[in-house]
Amino acid sequence: MGEFELIRRFFVPLANKAMTDQLVLGPGDDCAIQRVPEGRDLVFSVDTLVEGVHFPANYSPFCLGWRALAVATSDLAAMGATPVCFTLALTLPEAQPEWLADFAQGLAKASDNFGIALAGGDTTRGPLAVSIQVHGTVTQGSAIRRSGARPGDLICVSGPLGAAGAALEFLEATAPASDEKAVLARYHFPEPRLALGQQLIGRASAAIDISDGLLADLEHILEQSGVGAELDANSIPMLPELRRLKGVAALSLALTAGDDYELCVAIAPDQYAALAPEVQGGLIIIGRIQQASGLRVTGVDMTESPAGFDHFGRSV
């Protein structure tokens, strides 16, 4: 199957069903055209997933389609952006129709769920890799950045942590048990917190999505904001299935494992109090921003400093 037949058969239908008034022109020309409404800022990000680094060999193409788009779209959620469109660069060892059909299905389902349209892309031959660039918009000047955290801010996360990291142990399981299925679901089908991010516009001081581990990603906020923080290990949310599977090791995973794609948010107490109850319910308070530099964690022995995911340090 040639490149143009591959695109026509598997990806043009996905793009055509999801056109929006902001995506003026999708696949089929030299470029796509996005119209940015007056008073809005364009927000964009790109992510690459490589076989053997970000997902194992022979990974489900349906899961890969969902996961690749979720990983990229989560960056829009962290800035409070409304998704518009994405481009796809797909590198394949060979064009297998059955694999491509499953991948396109996973991508289409994620596209529908996240409200983001395929605008175009490219395919080429080589080791399996998926690169997705996402575009969104925010009201001009309102994007939530990493650099706005202030002393006294609450530190919150949007959901349970550590399960996706634990799932790496069970990716090859042919008949996973119930608890293993629960952590695998968090790895296979992450959910970008788009609605929450949009509701935090004008409220949150800073935010980041947790892709490389809570401690590693929170450090980015602290560094760019010029502040420190203290976390309460006893407040870190975790799935009960993770606790049963990993026992005392569950906390280490919750602090350091990547791939959760929950939001880590700094927000002033008065702004937190002003949130609607359903928005407050989506945020779990785990600590506070402090004036003194450094990141301290109470309730756990931190004599060995855990690190987050290092893209050049390990593989799945």
Residue pairs with C-beta under 8 A, 6 or more apart in sequence:
1 9
1 95
1 97
2 95
3 123
3 124
6 95
6 100
6 123
7 27
7 121
7 123
9 97
9 100
10 100
10 101
10 103
10 104
11 27
11 88
11 104
11 118
11 121
12 27
12 28
14 104
14 107
14 108
14 111
14 118
15 26
15 27
15 117
15 118
15 119
15 120
16 26
17 108
18 111
18 112
18 116
18 117
18 118
19 26
19 117
20 84
20 85
20 117
21 35
22 34
22 35
22 36
22 37
22 84
22 85
22 137
23 32
23 33
23 34
23 35
23 84
23 85
23 117
23 119
24 33
24 34
24 35
25 31
25 32
25 33
26 32
26 85
26 117
26 118
26 119
26 120
27 118
27 119
27 120
27 121
28 120
29 120
31 120
32 85
32 87
32 119
32 120
34 42
34 84
34 85
34 119
34 135
36 42
36 137
37 137
39 139
39 140
40 137
40 138
40 139
40 140
41 137
41 138
41 139
41 140
41 141
41 142
41 143
42 135
42 136
42 137
43 76
43 79
43 81
43 135
43 136
43 137
43 138
43 143
44 133
44 134
44 135
44 136
45 72
45 75
45 76
45 133
45 134
46 72
46 131
46 132
46 133
46 134
47 68
47 71
47 72
47 75
47 131
47 132
48 54
48 129
48 130
48 131
49 55
49 64
49 67
49 68
49 71
49 129
49 130
49 131
50 127
50 128
50 129
51 57
51 59
51 127
51 128
51 129
52 315
52 316
53 311
53 315
53 316
54 316
55 64
55 67
55 316
56 171
56 172
56 316
59 171
60 102
60 106
60 188
61 99
61 100
61 102
61 103
61 106
62 102
62 103
62 105
62 106
63 106
63 188
63 189
64 103
64 106
64 130
65 102
65 103
65 104
65 105
65 106
65 107
65 108
65 109
65 110
66 106
66 107
66 109
66 110
66 188
66 189
67 106
67 187
67 188
67 189
67 190
68 107
68 130
68 132
69 86
69 107
69 110
69 111
69 114
69 116
69 132
69 134
70 110
70 114
70 189
70 190
70 191
70 192
70 261
71 132
71 190
71 211
71 261
72 86
72 132
72 133
72 134
73 83
73 86
73 110
73 114
73 116
73 134
73 192
73 194
74 190
74 192
74 193
74 209
74 211
74 261
75 134
75 209
76 82
76 83
76 134
76 136
76 192
76 194
76 197
77 192
77 193
77 194
77 196
77 197
77 209
77 263
78 144
78 197
78 207
78 208
78 209
78 263
79 136
79 138
79 143
79 144
79 145
79 197
79 207
80 138
80 142
80 143
80 144
80 197
80 198
80 200
80 201
80 204
80 207
81 136
81 137
81 138
81 143
81 197
81 198
82 136
82 137
82 138
82 194
82 198
83 114
83 115
83 116
83 134
83 135
83 136
83 194
84 116
84 117
84 135
84 136
84 137
85 116
85 117
85 118
85 119
85 134
85 135
86 111
86 116
86 117
86 118
86 119
86 132
86 133
86 134
86 135
87 118
87 119
87 120
87 121
87 132
87 133
88 107
88 118
88 120
88 121
88 122
88 130
88 131
88 132
89 121
89 122
89 123
89 124
89 130
89 131
89 132
90 121
90 122
90 123
90 124
90 129
90 130
90 131
91 123
91 124
91 125
91 126
91 127
91 128
91 129
91 130
91 131
92 123
92 124
92 125
92 126
92 128
93 125
93 126
93 127
93 128
94 125
95 123
107 118
111 117
111 118
114 192
114 194
115 194
116 134
116 136
119 135
138 201
139 201
142 201
142 202
144 197
144 200
144 201
144 204
144 206
144 207
145 206
145 224
146 206
146 207
146 208
146 220
146 221
146 224
146 225
147 206
147 221
147 224
147 225
148 204
148 205
148 206
148 225
148 266
149 205
149 206
149 221
149 222
149 225
149 227
149 266
149 289
150 205
150 225
150 227
150 266
150 268
150 289
151 227
151 289
151 290
151 291
152 268
152 269
152 288
152 289
153 205
153 206
153 266
153 267
153 268
153 269
153 288
153 289
154 266
154 267
154 268
154 269
154 272
154 285
154 287
154 288
154 289
155 218
155 229
155 231
155 264
155 265
155 266
155 285
155 286
155 287
155 288
155 289
156 264
156 265
156 266
156 267
156 272
156 283
156 284
156 285
156 286
157 210
157 214
157 236
157 237
157 262
157 263
157 264
157 265
157 283
157 284
157 286
158 193
158 196
158 262
158 263
158 264
158 265
158 282
158 283
158 284
159 193
159 237
159 260
159 262
159 282
159 284
160 186
160 237
160 238
160 239
160 242
160 254
160 260
160 262
161 210
161 214
161 236
161 237
161 238
161 253
161 254
161 255
161 257
161 260
161 262
162 238
162 239
162 242
162 246
162 250
162 251
162 252
162 253
162 254
162 255
162 257
162 260
163 182
163 183
163 186
163 187
163 238
163 239
163 241
163 242
163 253
163 260
164 183
164 186
164 187
164 190
164 257
164 258
164 259
164 260
164 261
165 213
165 253
165 256
165 257
165 258
165 259
165 260
166 183
166 242
166 245
166 246
166 250
166 253
166 257
167 180
167 183
167 184
167 186
167 187
167 188
167 259
168 187
168 316
170 176
170 180
170 183
170 184
171 184
171 187
171 316
173 180
173 184
176 184
178 241
179 241
179 244
179 245
180 241
180 245
182 239
182 241
182 242
183 239
183 241
183 242
183 245
186 239
186 259
186 260
187 259
190 259
190 260
190 261
191 261
192 209
192 261
193 209
193 261
193 262
193 263
193 282
196 263
196 279
196 282
196 283
197 207
197 263
199 275
199 276
199 279
200 207
200 265
200 267
200 279
203 267
203 271
203 272
203 274
203 275
204 265
204 266
204 267
204 271
205 225
205 266
205 267
205 268
205 271
205 289
206 221
206 224
206 225
206 265
206 266
207 221
207 263
207 264
207 265
207 266
208 217
208 218
208 220
208 221
208 263
208 264
209 217
209 261
209 262
209 263
209 264
210 217
210 258
210 260
210 261
210 262
210 263
210 264
211 217
211 258
211 259
211 260
211 261
211 309
212 258
212 308
212 309
212 310
213 255
213 256
213 257
213 258
213 306
213 307
213 308
213 309
214 236
214 254
214 255
214 256
214 260
214 264
214 308
215 255
215 256
215 295
215 297
215 306
215 307
215 308
216 256
216 258
216 307
216 308
216 309
217 264
217 308
218 229
218 231
218 264
218 295
219 295
221 264
221 266
222 228
222 229
222 289
222 293
222 295
225 266
225 289
226 293
227 289
227 290
227 291
227 293
228 289
228 290
228 291
228 292
228 293
228 294
228 295
228 296
229 287
229 288
229 289
229 290
229 295
229 296
230 287
230 288
230 290
230 295
230 296
230 297
230 298
231 286
231 287
231 295
231 296
231 297
231 298
232 286
232 287
232 297
232 298
232 299
233 251
233 255
233 297
233 298
233 299
233 300
234 299
235 284
235 285
235 286
235 287
236 251
236 254
236 255
236 286
237 254
237 284
237 286
238 250
238 251
238 254
242 250
242 253
242 254
243 250
246 253
251 300
252 306
255 297
255 300
255 306
256 306
256 307
256 308
257 308
257 309
258 308
258 309
259 309
265 283
266 289
267 283
272 280
272 283
272 285
275 283
296 302
